[in-house]
Amino acid sequence: MALILDIAGAQQRFEQYAKPVLGAFAASGIATGEQITPPLIVDALRQLFKVLTTDVASWDPTLPDDEAERIGDLAIGLLMDLATWADRLGERPAKTALEMITVSIAAWVCNQHGLIHTLEPVVNGLAILANGHAEPAELRPLARLTGEVKEAAAADYAADLDGADPHRPWRILLLNWGITATRAHDPVEMRKAFAAIIHYLPADAPRFFQEGTQQMAQGDFPDAVRAVMTEAAEGAGHGLH
């Protein structure tokens, strides 16, 4: 199975993991008040998947130019809401799966040249996928998608207004991009990610490259990968001496 599911695969995975959330919610007896409930979220997502699985070229040409971006952001936001419910209901595998599905939606948005406005679940999903795989060949497309997500999210997040929060999605995205690119043994993607870390996260860069050079010394990495890490570390003023 592909590491990053296409929309049809994401839809199938969604249906698989929506069921236990709906069942747990029905059995919970939770008083919802004004909250949007799992059945409502699932119904809305089913309608959105019907749109997502159609060829964008066949959409009504009078729709706004950013309609694909809007649809994608709505789907990611609703998947995040359903993942929150899954966590509340004790359905941890469903929460994990739903966050991974947001990666497929983000990839679709990137393919449509749209922007990503809801970043947190996508960052979580990318991390889950990266942590679940070890082979460089598997990680390479994930590293490149992470870079695409960074570009698509930059308009909303690059100002980094929550700079004091170490758990902010923008910071985690950039650091994980650098880590995944390194584990993927992809020098081109490493250079892009490292440049972004130096530019956007200057306070984090010293420790990132210190740990990176330590990994180079301990792990089995190709010479080209070692060279990029050393070059970036020295460029940031934190090479090993």
Backbone as CSV, one residue per row, in Angstrom:
resi,resn,N_x,N_y,N_z,CA_x,CA_y,CA_z,C_x,C_y,C_z
1,MET,0.843,-1.195,0.000,0.000,0.000,0.000,0.880,1.248,0.000
2,ALA,0.472,2.245,-0.764,1.239,3.478,-0.841,1.279,4.156,0.531
3,LEU,2.401,4.801,0.822,2.555,5.487,2.101,1.535,6.614,2.217
4,ILE,1.367,7.379,1.140,0.409,8.481,1.113,-0.771,8.036,0.251
5,LEU,-1.929,7.826,0.862,-3.094,7.331,0.139,-3.622,8.388,-0.814
6,ASP,-4.109,7.943,-1.983,-4.832,8.866,-2.843,-6.210,9.112,-2.242
7,ILE,-7.003,9.972,-2.889,-8.283,10.349,-2.295,-9.212,9.147,-2.174
8,ALA,-9.220,8.282,-3.166,-10.078,7.092,-3.083,-9.661,6.204,-1.915
9,GLY,-8.362,6.034,-1.733,-7.866,5.243,-0.608,-8.163,5.915,0.724
10,ALA,-8.048,7.245,0.747,-8.353,7.987,1.972,-9.828,7.860,2.327
11,GLN,-10.680,7.884,1.304,-12.114,7.726,1.536,-12.428,6.357,2.142
12,GLN,-11.788,5.336,1.613,-11.990,3.983,2.136,-11.507,3.887,3.583
13,ARG,-10.352,4.465,3.863,-9.822,4.455,5.229,-10.730,5.246,6.173
14,PHE,-11.272,6.346,5.676,-12.193,7.146,6.480,-13.420,6.331,6.891
15,GLU,-14.012,5.626,5.932,-15.196,4.828,6.236,-14.866,3.731,7.255
16,GLN,-13.682,3.168,7.134,-13.257,2.113,8.047,-13.196,2.615,9.491
17,TYR,-12.642,3.818,9.674,-12.418,4.306,11.031,-13.523,5.221,11.546
18,ALA,-14.432,5.637,10.665,-15.594,6.384,11.151,-16.519,5.467,11.947
19,LYS,-16.586,4.202,11.545,-17.514,3.264,12.186,-17.281,3.120,13.686
20,PRO,-16.048,2.861,14.142,-15.870,2.725,15.596,-16.144,4.015,16.358
21,VAL,-15.883,5.172,15.726,-16.174,6.436,16.408,-17.678,6.610,16.559
22,LEU,-18.415,6.318,15.495,-19.879,6.418,15.567,-20.442,5.451,16.604
23,GLY,-19.900,4.236,16.622,-20.372,3.251,17.595,-20.080,3.668,19.013
24,ALA,-18.876,4.167,19.249,-18.504,4.591,20.597,-19.326,5.791,21.039
25,PHE,-19.617,6.684,20.102,-20.426,7.848,20.445,-21.852,7.433,20.801
26,ALA,-22.415,6.527,20.012,-23.779,6.067,20.261,-23.898,5.390,21.629
27,ALA,-22.832,4.696,22.022,-22.853,3.969,23.301,-22.483,4.847,24.489
28,SER,-21.979,6.047,24.222,-21.428,6.871,25.304,-22.485,7.587,26.120
29,GLY,-23.582,7.941,25.479,-24.589,8.715,26.187,-24.141,10.124,26.514
30,ILE,-23.128,10.629,25.822,-22.620,11.977,26.083,-23.680,13.010,25.704
31,ALA,-23.925,13.954,26.597,-24.827,15.070,26.307,-24.058,16.099,25.486
32,THR,-24.466,16.297,24.270,-23.667,17.113,23.353,-24.020,18.584,23.370
33,GLY,-25.228,18.954,23.783,-25.595,20.365,23.785,-25.505,20.952,22.396
34,GLU,-24.680,21.994,22.281,-24.538,22.683,20.988,-23.373,22.154,20.165
35,GLN,-22.700,21.120,20.638,-21.529,20.612,19.920,-21.928,19.937,18.605
36,ILE,-21.048,20.023,17.640,-21.227,19.252,16.416,-20.830,17.809,16.728
37,THR,-21.712,16.874,16.432,-21.533,15.492,16.856,-20.889,14.642,15.769
38,PRO,-20.321,13.490,16.142,-19.726,12.610,15.136,-20.654,12.260,13.972
39,PRO,-21.940,11.945,14.194,-22.790,11.647,13.028,-22.871,12.810,12.046
40,LEU,-22.962,14.031,12.554,-23.008,15.194,11.672,-21.688,15.379,10.932
41,ILE,-20.580,15.192,11.629,-19.257,15.330,10.997,-19.076,14.283,9.904
42,VAL,-19.444,13.047,10.213,-19.281,11.962,9.240,-20.136,12.218,8.006
43,ASP,-21.363,12.662,8.190,-22.222,12.960,7.046,-21.616,14.060,6.172
44,ALA,-21.099,15.094,6.816,-20.492,16.197,6.064,-19.260,15.718,5.301
45,LEU,-18.441,14.889,5.935,-17.238,14.388,5.269,-17.585,13.469,4.104
46,ARG,-18.639,12.698,4.233,-19.054,11.854,3.111,-19.429,12.707,1.900
47,GLN,-20.101,13.813,2.149,-20.442,14.722,1.051,-19.184,15.343,0.443
48,LEU,-18.238,15.699,1.291,-16.997,16.295,0.788,-16.185,15.288,-0.022
49,PHE,-16.148,14.030,0.417,-15.406,13.020,-0.342,-16.030,12.807,-1.723
50,LYS,-17.338,12.951,-1.831,-17.966,12.852,-3.147,-17.432,13.924,-4.085
51,VAL,-17.196,15.105,-3.536,-16.634,16.204,-4.331,-15.160,15.946,-4.628
52,LEU,-14.421,15.526,-3.604,-12.979,15.329,-3.748,-12.629,14.242,-4.760
53,THR,-13.520,13.264,-4.910,-13.239,12.154,-5.825,-13.658,12.453,-7.265
54,THR,-14.222,13.616,-7.506,-14.540,13.997,-8.881,-13.393,14.815,-9.467
55,ASP,-13.250,14.773,-10.758,-12.201,15.522,-11.453,-12.483,17.017,-11.324
56,VAL,-11.514,17.754,-10.809,-11.695,19.194,-10.620,-12.025,19.881,-11.946
57,ALA,-11.507,19.345,-13.037,-11.777,19.942,-14.353,-13.251,19.899,-14.715
58,SER,-13.996,18.996,-14.062,-15.423,18.870,-14.354,-16.288,19.736,-13.443
59,TRP,-15.669,20.436,-12.509,-16.430,21.286,-11.600,-17.039,22.464,-12.350
60,ASP,-18.073,23.046,-11.786,-18.722,24.220,-12.355,-17.701,25.339,-12.554
61,PRO,-17.504,25.789,-13.776,-16.473,26.813,-14.020,-16.786,28.160,-13.381
62,THR,-18.022,28.356,-12.916,-18.351,29.624,-12.264,-17.970,29.646,-10.784
63,LEU,-17.496,28.504,-10.271,-17.064,28.466,-8.881,-15.835,29.346,-8.686
64,PRO,-15.608,29.864,-7.482,-14.417,30.683,-7.223,-13.131,29.907,-7.498
65,ASP,-12.082,30.630,-7.827,-10.802,29.986,-8.137,-10.240,29.203,-6.963
66,ASP,-10.591,29.613,-5.758,-10.054,28.940,-4.571,-11.020,27.901,-4.005
67,GLU,-11.962,27.420,-4.818,-12.944,26.475,-4.312,-12.296,25.175,-3.852
68,ALA,-11.305,24.679,-4.599,-10.622,23.446,-4.195,-9.925,23.646,-2.849
69,GLU,-9.306,24.800,-2.681,-8.655,25.121,-1.411,-9.668,25.148,-0.269
70,ARG,-10.820,25.734,-0.516,-11.865,25.831,0.504,-12.392,24.445,0.878
71,ILE,-12.644,23.620,-0.138,-13.139,22.268,0.108,-12.108,21.462,0.900
72,GLY,-10.848,21.563,0.508,-9.793,20.836,1.208,-9.656,21.273,2.647
73,ASP,-9.712,22.581,2.882,-9.579,23.074,4.246,-10.755,22.645,5.111
74,LEU,-11.938,22.642,4.532,-13.116,22.194,5.274,-12.984,20.720,5.651
75,ALA,-12.508,19.908,4.702,-12.333,18.475,4.978,-11.287,18.247,6.070
76,ILE,-10.175,18.954,5.993,-9.135,18.800,7.011,-9.659,19.217,8.385
77,GLY,-10.402,20.323,8.423,-10.950,20.789,9.691,-11.940,19.801,10.299
78,LEU,-12.795,19.210,9.461,-13.766,18.244,9.962,-13.089,16.947,10.402
79,LEU,-12.051,16.525,9.683,-11.294,15.352,10.103,-10.621,15.606,11.452
80,MET,-10.155,16.828,11.660,-9.562,17.195,12.947,-10.613,17.124,14.053
81,ASP,-11.821,17.613,13.758,-12.901,17.552,14.742,-13.250,16.100,15.081
82,LEU,-13.312,15.259,14.054,-13.659,13.856,14.294,-12.540,13.145,15.056
83,ALA,-11.285,13.508,14.757,-10.152,12.936,15.500,-10.211,13.338,16.971
84,THR,-10.646,14.559,17.244,-10.798,15.014,18.628,-11.865,14.183,19.341
85,TRP,-12.971,13.928,18.647,-14.005,13.065,19.218,-13.465,11.650,19.451
86,ALA,-12.715,11.132,18.486,-12.161,9.782,18.635,-11.293,9.693,19.884
87,ASP,-10.488,10.719,20.105,-9.633,10.752,21.290,-10.490,10.797,22.560
88,ARG,-11.505,11.617,22.551,-12.401,11.747,23.713,-13.114,10.432,24.015
89,LEU,-13.440,9.684,22.966,-14.181,8.434,23.126,-13.275,7.220,23.340
90,GLY,-11.972,7.458,23.414,-11.033,6.370,23.653,-10.703,5.540,22.426
91,GLU,-11.021,6.076,21.231,-10.735,5.361,19.980,-9.419,5.874,19.387
92,ARG,-8.327,5.527,20.040,-7.019,6.049,19.635,-6.597,5.622,18.229
93,PRO,-6.833,4.359,17.825,-6.467,4.011,16.441,-7.214,4.851,15.413
94,ALA,-8.469,5.173,15.705,-9.237,6.014,14.788,-8.664,7.425,14.742
95,LYS,-8.279,7.964,15.881,-7.678,9.301,15.907,-6.434,9.327,15.020
96,THR,-5.581,8.321,15.190,-4.354,8.241,14.395,-4.665,8.143,12.909
97,ALA,-5.609,7.282,12.549,-5.967,7.090,11.144,-6.543,8.365,10.543
98,LEU,-7.389,9.061,11.285,-8.008,10.283,10.772,-6.969,11.371,10.538
99,GLU,-5.980,11.454,11.411,-4.922,12.442,11.193,-4.080,12.067,9.973
100,MET,-3.854,10.791,9.749,-3.130,10.382,8.543,-3.929,10.698,7.284
101,ILE,-5.245,10.596,7.371,-6.084,10.916,6.211,-5.954,12.392,5.846
102,THR,-5.750,13.261,6.828,-5.587,14.680,6.492,-4.364,14.908,5.602
103,VAL,-3.379,14.019,5.674,-2.201,14.138,4.810,-2.608,13.952,3.347
104,SER,-3.498,13.008,3.106,-3.983,12.793,1.737,-4.730,14.013,1.215
105,ILE,-5.533,14.628,2.093,-6.265,15.835,1.693,-5.279,16.975,1.431
106,ALA,-4.272,17.090,2.284,-3.267,18.135,2.087,-2.523,17.937,0.767
107,ALA,-2.201,16.690,0.434,-1.529,16.410,-0.840,-2.423,16.820,-1.999
108,TRP,-3.712,16.551,-1.881,-4.674,16.949,-2.921,-4.713,18.465,-3.062
109,VAL,-4.747,19.177,-1.945,-4.760,20.643,-1.981,-3.489,21.166,-2.654
110,CYS,-2.353,20.589,-2.302,-1.090,21.001,-2.921,-1.114,20.762,-4.433
111,ASN,-1.679,19.639,-4.847,-1.773,19.343,-6.282,-2.665,20.349,-7.005
112,GLN,-3.619,20.928,-6.276,-4.499,21.946,-6.858,-3.932,23.361,-6.684
113,HIS,-2.694,23.444,-6.207,-2.007,24.730,-5.997,-2.758,25.616,-4.999
114,GLY,-3.397,24.965,-4.022,-4.107,25.718,-2.994,-3.255,25.938,-1.765
115,LEU,-3.794,26.720,-0.838,-3.119,26.987,0.429,-3.702,26.085,1.518
116,ILE,-2.884,25.815,2.509,-3.321,25.012,3.657,-3.468,25.942,4.850
117,HIS,-4.680,25.988,5.391,-4.983,26.900,6.492,-5.061,26.181,7.836
118,THR,-5.391,24.906,7.835,-5.502,24.124,9.067,-4.340,23.141,9.094
119,LEU,-3.319,23.468,9.872,-2.041,22.765,9.760,-1.845,21.654,10.787
120,GLU,-2.373,21.821,11.990,-2.033,20.902,13.086,-2.288,19.425,12.775
121,PRO,-3.475,19.034,12.280,-3.679,17.598,12.043,-2.805,17.064,10.921
122,VAL,-2.472,17.910,9.969,-1.599,17.483,8.867,-0.189,17.215,9.392
123,VAL,0.292,18.090,10.255,1.609,17.895,10.867,1.622,16.606,11.684
124,ASN,0.547,16.378,12.434,0.461,15.144,13.223,0.468,13.921,12.306
125,GLY,-0.303,13.986,11.229,-0.366,12.864,10.299,0.952,12.588,9.619
126,LEU,1.644,13.640,9.208,2.962,13.468,8.587,3.942,12.810,9.564
127,ALA,3.890,13.219,10.826,4.788,12.647,11.835,4.489,11.171,12.064
128,ILE,3.192,10.835,12.119,2.805,9.433,12.307,3.332,8.585,11.152
129,LEU,3.164,9.062,9.940,3.631,8.320,8.767,5.150,8.177,8.772
130,ALA,5.847,9.256,9.092,7.313,9.206,9.112,7.823,8.257,10.185
131,ASN,7.200,8.293,11.354,7.645,7.444,12.457,7.349,5.970,12.217
132,GLY,6.409,5.700,11.322,6.031,4.323,11.060,6.815,3.661,9.944
133,HIS,7.780,4.374,9.367,8.546,3.821,8.246,10.020,4.136,8.420
134,ALA,10.862,3.257,7.901,12.303,3.401,8.103,13.098,3.449,6.807
135,GLU,12.565,2.882,5.733,13.335,2.795,4.497,13.410,4.161,3.806
136,PRO,14.603,4.594,3.413,14.734,5.889,2.734,13.826,6.032,1.515
137,ALA,13.684,4.973,0.738,12.843,5.052,-0.457,11.388,5.319,-0.099
138,GLU,10.933,4.800,1.036,9.562,5.047,1.488,9.398,6.479,1.982
139,LEU,10.428,6.985,2.628,10.350,8.300,3.242,10.534,9.446,2.248
140,ARG,11.135,9.167,1.090,11.437,10.249,0.141,10.195,11.017,-0.302
141,PRO,9.126,10.337,-0.764,7.939,11.115,-1.151,7.305,11.850,0.016
142,LEU,7.438,11.305,1.211,6.888,11.970,2.387,7.661,13.254,2.691
143,ALA,8.972,13.194,2.565,9.793,14.389,2.784,9.437,15.471,1.772
144,ARG,9.233,15.069,0.523,8.910,16.052,-0.500,7.521,16.640,-0.297
145,LEU,6.581,15.805,0.140,5.249,16.331,0.439,5.312,17.292,1.619
146,THR,6.122,16.991,2.607,6.269,17.893,3.752,6.747,19.261,3.286
147,GLY,7.661,19.270,2.334,8.112,20.537,1.769,7.005,21.268,1.024
148,GLU,6.161,20.522,0.330,5.026,21.137,-0.371,4.025,21.715,0.629
149,VAL,3.797,20.991,1.715,2.894,21.488,2.757,3.445,22.769,3.366
150,LYS,4.753,22.807,3.573,5.365,24.028,4.097,5.085,25.208,3.180
151,GLU,5.237,25.011,1.885,4.986,26.101,0.937,3.522,26.516,0.971
152,ALA,2.625,25.537,1.057,1.189,25.820,1.028,0.703,26.472,2.324
153,ALA,1.415,26.254,3.413,1.002,26.796,4.714,1.705,28.101,5.062
154,ALA,2.728,28.464,4.307,3.570,29.598,4.677,2.792,30.906,4.771
155,ALA,1.820,31.099,3.903,1.079,32.363,3.913,0.406,32.612,5.262
156,ASP,-0.084,31.559,5.891,-0.771,31.697,7.181,0.158,31.566,8.378
157,TYR,1.256,30.821,8.229,2.025,30.419,9.408,3.452,30.958,9.482
158,ALA,4.011,31.433,8.367,5.432,31.788,8.366,5.753,32.949,9.295
159,ALA,4.764,33.800,9.575,5.017,34.905,10.508,5.319,34.388,11.910
160,ASP,4.896,33.158,12.199,5.244,32.470,13.452,4.892,33.309,14.676
161,LEU,3.634,33.750,14.723,3.193,34.651,15.793,3.159,33.977,17.158
162,ASP,3.102,32.638,17.164,3.102,31.902,18.434,4.492,31.365,18.745
163,GLY,5.492,32.173,18.466,6.874,31.726,18.559,7.294,31.184,19.914
164,ALA,6.567,31.523,20.976,6.952,31.038,22.304,6.469,29.617,22.568
165,ASP,5.600,29.096,21.717,5.030,27.761,21.925,5.866,26.713,21.197
166,PRO,6.558,25.840,21.920,7.406,24.847,21.242,6.611,23.793,20.484
167,HIS,5.311,23.693,20.780,4.475,22.688,20.126,3.699,23.250,18.936
168,ARG,3.979,24.481,18.541,3.244,25.082,17.439,3.484,24.279,16.150
169,PRO,2.448,24.096,15.347,2.560,23.227,14.165,3.638,23.659,13.182
170,TRP,3.809,24.955,12.974,4.801,25.435,12.003,6.204,24.974,12.396
171,ARG,6.543,25.101,13.666,7.862,24.675,14.148,8.046,23.175,13.961
172,ILE,7.046,22.397,14.383,7.144,20.941,14.270,7.251,20.526,12.804
173,LEU,6.496,21.188,11.938,6.544,20.874,10.509,7.955,21.041,9.949
174,LEU,8.585,22.168,10.240,9.909,22.443,9.682,10.965,21.482,10.234
175,LEU,10.938,21.248,11.538,11.911,20.328,12.127,11.722,18.911,11.582
176,ASN,10.464,18.481,11.484,10.206,17.133,10.954,10.563,17.027,9.472
177,TRP,10.418,18.110,8.744,10.847,18.128,7.334,12.335,17.834,7.246
178,GLY,13.113,18.524,8.080,14.558,18.290,8.063,14.918,16.876,8.469
179,ILE,14.237,16.354,9.488,14.520,14.996,9.964,14.130,13.962,8.917
180,THR,12.938,14.128,8.331,12.467,13.155,7.347,13.327,13.179,6.099
181,ALA,13.714,14.365,5.655,14.580,14.467,4.477,15.916,13.779,4.727
182,THR,16.441,13.914,5.946,17.704,13.268,6.298,17.543,11.754,6.321
183,ARG,16.483,11.289,6.954,16.240,9.845,7.006,15.953,9.277,5.619
184,ALA,15.436,10.125,4.728,15.170,9.698,3.351,16.429,9.704,2.487
185,HIS,17.541,10.197,3.044,18.801,10.292,2.294,18.605,11.099,1.005
186,ASP,17.918,12.248,1.148,17.583,13.093,-0.001,18.306,14.435,0.132
187,PRO,19.505,14.560,-0.433,20.278,15.789,-0.259,19.562,17.048,-0.744
188,VAL,18.828,16.941,-1.842,18.131,18.119,-2.371,17.082,18.607,-1.379
189,GLU,16.287,17.682,-0.868,15.243,18.069,0.083,15.854,18.517,1.405
190,MET,16.971,17.908,1.794,17.659,18.330,3.016,18.069,19.793,2.925
191,ARG,18.638,20.180,1.796,19.079,21.578,1.648,17.901,22.540,1.788
192,LYS,16.773,22.195,1.188,15.591,23.054,1.290,15.114,23.150,2.736
193,ALA,15.018,22.000,3.384,14.523,21.971,4.762,15.480,22.698,5.703
194,PHE,16.759,22.472,5.543,17.741,23.109,6.426,17.725,24.625,6.254
195,ALA,17.593,25.080,5.017,17.518,26.525,4.777,16.297,27.118,5.471
196,ALA,15.179,26.387,5.441,13.960,26.870,6.101,14.135,26.910,7.610
197,ILE,14.797,25.905,8.172,15.023,25.878,9.624,15.906,27.049,10.049
198,ILE,16.958,27.299,9.305,17.854,28.414,9.632,17.111,29.744,9.525
199,HIS,16.261,29.862,8.509,15.563,31.128,8.268,14.431,31.373,9.270
200,TYR,13.597,30.358,9.467,12.390,30.546,10.263,12.567,30.191,11.735
201,LEU,13.527,29.325,12.035,13.697,28.855,13.413,15.140,29.060,13.881
202,PRO,15.639,30.274,13.851,17.049,30.491,14.223,17.371,30.055,15.646
203,ALA,16.387,30.111,16.548,16.644,29.693,17.927,16.774,28.179,18.042
204,ASP,16.141,27.449,17.133,16.183,25.987,17.163,17.331,25.408,16.346
205,ALA,17.837,26.195,15.402,18.822,25.670,14.457,20.077,25.107,15.134
206,PRO,20.680,25.777,16.117,21.909,25.227,16.717,21.744,23.807,17.248
207,ARG,20.684,23.598,18.032,20.483,22.269,18.597,20.134,21.260,17.509
208,PHE,19.345,21.683,16.532,18.966,20.771,15.448,20.213,20.250,14.735
209,PHE,21.129,21.142,14.399,22.313,20.713,13.660,23.328,19.991,14.550
210,GLN,23.348,20.338,15.835,24.204,19.598,16.757,23.752,18.142,16.834
211,GLU,22.433,17.946,16.987,21.905,16.580,17.046,22.054,15.886,15.705
212,GLY,21.904,16.651,14.626,22.059,16.067,13.297,23.467,15.566,13.033
213,THR,24.448,16.326,13.424,25.832,15.895,13.210,26.175,14.698,14.102
214,GLN,25.556,14.651,15.294,25.758,13.476,16.154,25.167,12.228,15.502
215,GLN,24.006,12.365,14.882,23.400,11.243,14.180,24.268,10.785,13.018
216,MET,24.877,11.733,12.332,25.768,11.369,11.228,26.929,10.514,11.721
217,ALA,27.431,10.849,12.908,28.571,10.115,13.462,28.178,8.708,13.914
218,GLN,26.921,8.556,14.306,26.482,7.281,14.874,25.815,6.365,13.855
219,GLY,25.227,6.950,12.816,24.422,6.169,11.891,25.134,5.848,10.590
220,ASP,24.461,5.052,9.777,24.997,4.646,8.476,24.343,5.512,7.407
221,PHE,24.998,6.616,7.074,24.458,7.556,6.101,25.396,7.672,4.907
222,PRO,24.854,7.848,3.700,25.703,8.053,2.527,26.553,9.317,2.671
223,ASP,27.674,9.338,1.993,28.573,10.486,2.085,27.890,11.782,1.669
224,ALA,27.025,11.711,0.654,26.346,12.923,0.178,25.447,13.510,1.265
225,VAL,24.825,12.657,2.049,23.959,13.108,3.135,24.795,13.728,4.244
226,ARG,25.899,13.071,4.584,26.802,13.627,5.597,27.316,15.003,5.174
227,ALA,27.630,15.135,3.893,28.179,16.401,3.400,27.169,17.537,3.530
228,VAL,25.916,17.263,3.229,24.888,18.306,3.338,24.691,18.709,4.790
229,MET,24.668,17.744,5.693,24.500,18.068,7.111,25.678,18.898,7.606
230,THR,26.888,18.504,7.258,28.077,19.242,7.696,28.079,20.654,7.128
231,GLU,27.732,20.762,5.854,27.690,22.068,5.192,26.674,22.992,5.867
232,ALA,25.499,22.449,6.160,24.467,23.268,6.790,24.858,23.653,8.211
233,ALA,25.427,22.711,8.945,25.835,22.988,10.315,26.908,24.060,10.365
234,GLU,27.877,23.945,9.486,28.944,24.940,9.449,28.418,26.284,8.973
235,GLY,27.490,26.250,8.032,26.902,27.495,7.550,26.122,28.222,8.629
236,ALA,25.542,27.441,9.543,24.797,28.036,10.648,25.711,28.398,11.811
237,GLY,27.013,28.090,11.655,27.967,28.404,12.709,28.036,27.388,13.805
238,HIS,27.559,26.156,13.490,27.520,25.133,14.534,28.064,23.793,14.022
239,GLY,29.103,23.850,13.183,29.704,22.598,12.730,30.540,21.983,13.824
240,LEU,30.842,20.702,13.682,31.707,20.045,14.665,33.144,20.447,14.417
241,HIS,33.837,20.743,15.476,35.240,21.146,15.373,36.113,20.207,16.191
